[in-house]
Structure formats: C-alpha cells, structure tokens
Amino acid sequence: MGLQAGIVGLPNVGKSTLFNTLSNARAQAANFPFSTIEPNVGVITVPDDRLNMLEKLVKPRKVIPATVEIVDIAGLVKGASKGEGLGNQFLGNIRSTDAIIHVLRCFRDDNVIHVDGSVDPVRDKQVVDTELELKDLESVDRKIQRMEKQARNGEREALAGIGLLKDLRTHLDSGKPARSFPVRAQDREQFISDLFLLTSKPVIYVCNVDEASVLVGNSYTRAVEEALEEEQAEILSISAAIESEIAALDSFEDRKAFLSDLGLETSGVVRLVQSTYHLLHLITYFTAGEKEVRAWTIPDGMLAPQAAGVIHTDFEKGFIRAEVIRYEDYIRYGSESACRDNGKMNIEGKDYQVRDGDIMHFRFNV
C-alpha cells in the first residue's frame, strides 16, 4: 500500500533539509521563505533488520524493502487559510497526505532568518494549528449549510448530522483538532469522513535541534513537551544538520561510526520512519523466495485475503489459503523447508489476521 507523509511547518524551520536526508530527491534548501514552491516528493526505504536477516538466509536475486513517500510542502504563514502566502497551495497539498510530520525550529542561529523574527516553537505550532483549524471550520460550516437545506426538505438523517457537526464546530473553535473529537465510528463515517479534515490527520512533531541538544534537549524542546502534554503526541528531537551529514557518508560503517561518536544508536531518520509506521498502525509481512525477498506494508488487523490483494488483486479474488511462518521460526530453522519439516508452517484461511513479521505464501485460483 502507498503511504504518504507530508513535512509541514513555518518557513526556514528545516523542512527541506530534513526532506533531503530522508530521500534521494533534493529539494532546494535556501535561507529565505518559500524556497520550496512545488511539493517535492521523495521515496524512502523503511529500515528493517528482519529484511537483512532474510536476505542472508534466502540469498535472493533481489531485495525489495517497504517504502514511504515523503512530501516537502511549502512553508505556511499566518493567514494561509485565507490565501496568504502560499496558503491555498499548502492546505491543498497537505489534504492528500496520510500523516503529518510537523517540524518545529528548536535551535538558535542568527544566520538563519525566522519568518517571525524570533525562535518560539510553541508559537510556531499554534500558527500552523490555527490555520488548519480555520480551514476545517470552513469545511464544517459549508456542510452544515448543505444539511440544513436537506433538513428543510424533510430528510430526517440530516438533523442528526447537523447536531454532530455543530458539536464538531464548537470543538474546532476551542482550538482542538478534529482527531480528538469524540465520535462513534459510524457517525464519523456517515457525516465527517467526506470532509477530509486537515486536523484529523495523525501528527508527529519533530523538534529540529542543534547537535548539542540531540540527546538532552533544550529549553525549546521542553517548552514543546509541556505544550503538547495534553495532546499526548509523539515528539522526536532530530538535528536536520546532523542527519544531512550522515546521509552524505558513503558507507554503512562510516554512518555507524559517526552515530557512535555522537552517542546515538540509530539515526533520526530511522526513528522518524519507524514512528510514522507506529502512528498509522501499520505492520509488515514478508514474502521470501529465490527470486526476491520483499517487505509488504499493511494496516494492523488486516485479514489474509486483503493482505494477498496488496500483492495483486487476483490473489485476493481467488484466495484459497495462506502458508504462514513466523519470522522467529524462520530465523531459528534457517529455511522454509526446515520450518515445514518441523511443523512451523501453518495453513491459514480467510479469517486469519496477519501478524507483524509473518512470512507468507498465498495459494489462489482465478
């Protein structure tokens, strides 16, 4: 399945620098607002040590990791919901993403201009949040007007929808995002989902810090943590400058040594991609054979036929059964045949819920 995360934030907070380290694409990273005009899209591989282990055992002709699309979206300013700056473009681009990576500037550097003249990540967050909430309020108000017209024409369901949407409007008006609005799943599907609200998207906050603050944080990151305490959002401290240096190194060994010198076990890029997976409740299953070893991304809780359909629609239409080996068993016994001989290959039907790390082979007939 395709996954797309949008990097957002005010101008000059480090979005494009972070994007450059995440992908093979190269967005312009300049010291002035709106250096990123069109949304740049980069495709990055999802780090997964399990894929490396399977490659060593199976020795396939090729290895295909899971991927994530990262979109670098033009910086937002106050008034974006009314079209200020590149507001309409910004809000339109973010609407198509699955998740938001909200970059907050948490470092001081007099050589890097801040659009508001001073460094204040909490203020910056509120600027972006307010513009997204204002745009969502517009969408909710328009739908209320449509449903009020339907109610006047005698459509009973419209009355229930109007009440729900007015409660949502009050929620947004109080400065709270749509994702925290308490609503039954069926009501959300019936009355809200077609609005594609910007504040309904899950968010990871990335504090872009200097090198000295990567491990211990600073006053800016602590202010962000305090401001987000009620939201219970995931917060990562990453130095986009350091990540850029890591990405420029040629070998895996050099990158590991660089991280070790900084006292880090993994790069910020790895942590960010893993956090994005967690945020969207995604898991990985594998297919493994001489031709290829491949990682497939699916939502947690997906059943075997739908997981097969991620490979090809015919697999789902003609699904017969799935042959499943747990990753731990595959590593322990070293091959598919050894797992089968030791009773570690399970035959599963249409009701099987795929688990993270499953190694699967699908039988189908069309």
ChimeraX attribute file (.defattr): number of C-alpha atoms within 10 A of each C-alpha:
attribute: neighborCount
match mode: 1-to-1
recipient: residues
	/A:1	14
	/A:2	11
	/A:3	19
	/A:4	21
	/A:5	23
	/A:6	26
	/A:7	27
	/A:8	25
	/A:9	29
	/A:10	26
	/A:11	23
	/A:12	23
	/A:13	30
	/A:14	26
	/A:15	30
	/A:16	27
	/A:17	21
	/A:18	26
	/A:19	28
	/A:20	21
	/A:21	22
	/A:22	26
	/A:23	20
	/A:24	13
	/A:25	15
	/A:26	15
	/A:27	22
	/A:28	15
	/A:29	18
	/A:30	14
	/A:31	15
	/A:32	13
	/A:33	20
	/A:34	19
	/A:35	16
	/A:36	19
	/A:37	16
	/A:38	15
	/A:39	18
	/A:40	19
	/A:41	20
	/A:42	19
	/A:43	16
	/A:44	19
	/A:45	15
	/A:46	17
	/A:47	16
	/A:48	14
	/A:49	9
	/A:50	14
	/A:51	19
	/A:52	13
	/A:53	14
	/A:54	24
	/A:55	20
	/A:56	10
	/A:57	14
	/A:58	17
	/A:59	16
	/A:60	16
	/A:61	11
	/A:62	12
	/A:63	16
	/A:64	14
	/A:65	18
	/A:66	20
	/A:67	19
	/A:68	21
	/A:69	19
	/A:70	26
	/A:71	26
	/A:72	28
	/A:73	26
	/A:74	29
	/A:75	26
	/A:76	26
	/A:77	23
	/A:78	18
	/A:79	17
	/A:80	23
	/A:81	23
	/A:82	13
	/A:83	14
	/A:84	12
	/A:85	18
	/A:86	18
	/A:87	20
	/A:88	16
	/A:89	17
	/A:90	22
	/A:91	20
	/A:92	12
	/A:93	17
	/A:94	24
	/A:95	16
	/A:96	13
	/A:97	18
	/A:98	18
	/A:99	24
	/A:100	25
	/A:101	21
	/A:102	21
	/A:103	26
	/A:104	29
	/A:105	27
	/A:106	29
	/A:107	23
	/A:108	15
	/A:109	10
	/A:110	8
	/A:111	7
	/A:112	14
	/A:113	17
	/A:114	20
	/A:115	16
	/A:116	13
	/A:117	7
	/A:118	10
	/A:119	19
	/A:120	18
	/A:121	24
	/A:122	19
	/A:123	14
	/A:124	22
	/A:125	20
	/A:126	14
	/A:127	18
	/A:128	21
	/A:129	18
	/A:130	22
	/A:131	22
	/A:132	21
	/A:133	25
	/A:134	20
	/A:135	18
	/A:136	25
	/A:137	20
	/A:138	13
	/A:139	16
	/A:140	21
	/A:141	15
	/A:142	12
	/A:143	19
	/A:144	21
	/A:145	12
	/A:146	13
	/A:147	21
	/A:148	16
	/A:149	13
	/A:150	15
	/A:151	17
	/A:152	11
	/A:153	10
	/A:154	11
	/A:155	12
	/A:156	11
	/A:157	13
	/A:158	20
	/A:159	16
	/A:160	13
	/A:161	21
	/A:162	21
	/A:163	12
	/A:164	17
	/A:165	19
	/A:166	14
	/A:167	15
	/A:168	22
	/A:169	22
	/A:170	12
	/A:171	18
	/A:172	22
	/A:173	15
	/A:174	10
	/A:175	13
	/A:176	18
	/A:177	22
	/A:178	21
	/A:179	14
	/A:180	12
	/A:181	15
	/A:182	11
	/A:183	15
	/A:184	9
	/A:185	10
	/A:186	10
	/A:187	13
	/A:188	16
	/A:189	11
	/A:190	12
	/A:191	18
	/A:192	21
	/A:193	13
	/A:194	10
	/A:195	13
	/A:196	13
	/A:197	20
	/A:198	26
	/A:199	23
	/A:200	20
	/A:201	17
	/A:202	17
	/A:203	21
	/A:204	20
	/A:205	23
	/A:206	26
	/A:207	27
	/A:208	26
	/A:209	27
	/A:210	20
	/A:211	15
	/A:212	12
	/A:213	18
	/A:214	20
	/A:215	13
	/A:216	9
	/A:217	17
	/A:218	16
	/A:219	11
	/A:220	21
	/A:221	25
	/A:222	13
	/A:223	15
	/A:224	20
	/A:225	19
	/A:226	11
	/A:227	16
	/A:228	16
	/A:229	11
	/A:230	8
	/A:231	12
	/A:232	9
	/A:233	14
	/A:234	16
	/A:235	18
	/A:236	19
	/A:237	24
	/A:238	26
	/A:239	26
	/A:240	27
	/A:241	16
	/A:242	21
	/A:243	20
	/A:244	17
	/A:245	12
	/A:246	22
	/A:247	17
	/A:248	11
	/A:249	13
	/A:250	9
	/A:251	10
	/A:252	10
	/A:253	10
	/A:254	12
	/A:255	18
	/A:256	17
	/A:257	14
	/A:258	17
	/A:259	17
	/A:260	12
	/A:261	10
	/A:262	14
	/A:263	11
	/A:264	14
	/A:265	11
	/A:266	12
	/A:267	18
	/A:268	23
	/A:269	24
	/A:270	15
	/A:271	15
	/A:272	20
	/A:273	20
	/A:274	15
	/A:275	16
	/A:276	24
	/A:277	19
	/A:278	12
	/A:279	16
	/A:280	16
	/A:281	12
	/A:282	17
	/A:283	20
	/A:284	21
	/A:285	20
	/A:286	24
	/A:287	18
	/A:288	22
	/A:289	17
	/A:290	11
	/A:291	12
	/A:292	16
	/A:293	22
	/A:294	21
	/A:295	23
	/A:296	19
	/A:297	22
	/A:298	22
	/A:299	16
	/A:300	16
	/A:301	15
	/A:302	17
	/A:303	17
	/A:304	23
	/A:305	25
	/A:306	19
	/A:307	24
	/A:308	25
	/A:309	16
	/A:310	16
	/A:311	14
	/A:312	11
	/A:313	14
	/A:314	14
	/A:315	20
	/A:316	22
	/A:317	15
	/A:318	16
	/A:319	21
	/A:320	16
	/A:321	19
	/A:322	23
	/A:323	16
	/A:324	23
	/A:325	22
	/A:326	19
	/A:327	19
	/A:328	13
	/A:329	18
	/A:330	22
	/A:331	15
	/A:332	11
	/A:333	15
	/A:334	15
	/A:335	16
	/A:336	21
	/A:337	13
	/A:338	15
	/A:339	19
	/A:340	16
	/A:341	10
	/A:342	11
	/A:343	10
	/A:344	17
	/A:345	21
	/A:346	14
	/A:347	14
	/A:348	16
	/A:349	15
	/A:350	14
	/A:351	11
	/A:352	15
	/A:353	16
	/A:354	25
	/A:355	19
	/A:356	18
	/A:357	18
	/A:358	20
	/A:359	27
	/A:360	23
	/A:361	17
	/A:362	21
	/A:363	14
	/A:364	16
	/A:365	10
	/A:366	9
